[in-house]
Amino acid sequence: MAAPEPDFSALANPGVRGLAPYEPGKPMAALRREYGVDEVIKLASNENPLGPSPRAAEAAAAAVSESHRYPDGNGLELREAIAERHGVDPARVTLGNGSNDVLVLLAQTFLGPGRRAVLSAHAFAVYPIVTRAVGAAARVVPALPAAAEQPYGHDLAAMRAAVDETVSVVFIANPNNPTGTWVGGDTLRRFLDAVPRETLVVVDEAYFEYAATEADYPDASRWLDAYPNLVVTRSFSKVHGLAGLRVGYALSHPAVAELMNRVRQPFNSSAPAQAAAVASLADTEHLERSVALNGEQREVLRRGLVALGLAPLPSVCNFLTFDAGPRAAAIHEGLLRSGIIVRPVDAYELPNHLRVSVGTPEENQALLAALSRQVQEGAP
């Protein structure tokens, strides 16, 4: 008789036992395999449809030839390039394997049993995951109502009220994924003024470059001197088009960065990723072209969704989240069968909504045509 399988869950940290893994957008290969479609359009993961800067691609390819060497564990050249872009000391820069990795480092460093993190409902799913994984508690604050100017956006007044002596970290996604909503500069500064200096405020600006075109959208990285407890995170996965290479960073007080570097893995950013990121920062023309295309095509998508009766939430990102009603799951399935991948957001407690990335003009038109068919099929 075989011995019973050991209960490995009993060995896991208590915070890990209740977690569900983060579910990324469906890969294109998986859709081809599962649905037998040949032509696939992926609009699920907020990727830059133009891809990376050609200069970044060349730099990454060149770095591959030295792959038998370890990368610079301190990422000095990239940290200096980032510091120059922001006008700060390189000692304020912490590199990550994507900005997601930086969020893990923050939780490992500043959270743990007996501590809490404050975050908004409908905010990025990684915040509660990294919080609970280290044994801390996530205090989730209700978002703004659907009728608000920023539907389902962060309610910073309520989040401030949730901060007490047990709260070590506050996570603010600005703009927020998956809603696309944002917090204005005056509102964010009032929040920072009101929060105790012993509480870290993490402002996640993964979509900064897209949102920066909005008049009231702030660049929180400019406030680091005024708020020693402020941490700003950025990503090369979005407008820079380097999602597959995994590189991001945090800007913070040097003492905060030094503590994070104590737990940061020494080679968490690969040589190709570092080289590509340095080159991408220098290619401002590609970044400007990416932002311009996104602004133009996001408006095309918004108008198309409105015309179909699929009300989109306001967004300054490279995606739109829209209300598909009770047929959201059926519409999602129909799009998959048409070879188009979008993102359901029921895991964010928005079961009637779908999120769609802004693609090329051709991809966006194909999506709107497929959505039109789905809407007509569901009409009484």
Secondary structure, DSSP 4 states (H G I P E B T S, - for coil): -PPPPP-GGGTS-HHHHT------PPPHHHHHHHH--SS-EE-SS---TT-S-HHHHHHHHHHHTTTTSPP-TT-HHHHHHHHHHHTS-GGGEEEESSHHHHHHHHHHHH--TT-EEEEETTS-THHHHHHHHTT-EEEEEP---TTSSSTT---HHHHHHT--TTEEEEEEESS-TTT-----HHHHHHHHHHS-TTSEEEEE-TTHHHHTTSTT---GGGGTTT-TTEEEEEESSSTT--TTT--EEEE--HHHHHHHHHHS-TT-S-HHHHHHHHHHHH-HHHHHHHHHHHHHHHHHHHHHHHHTT-PBPP-SSSEEEEE-GGGHHHHHHHHHHTTEE-EE-GGGT-TTEEEEE---HHHHHHHHHHHHHHHHHH--
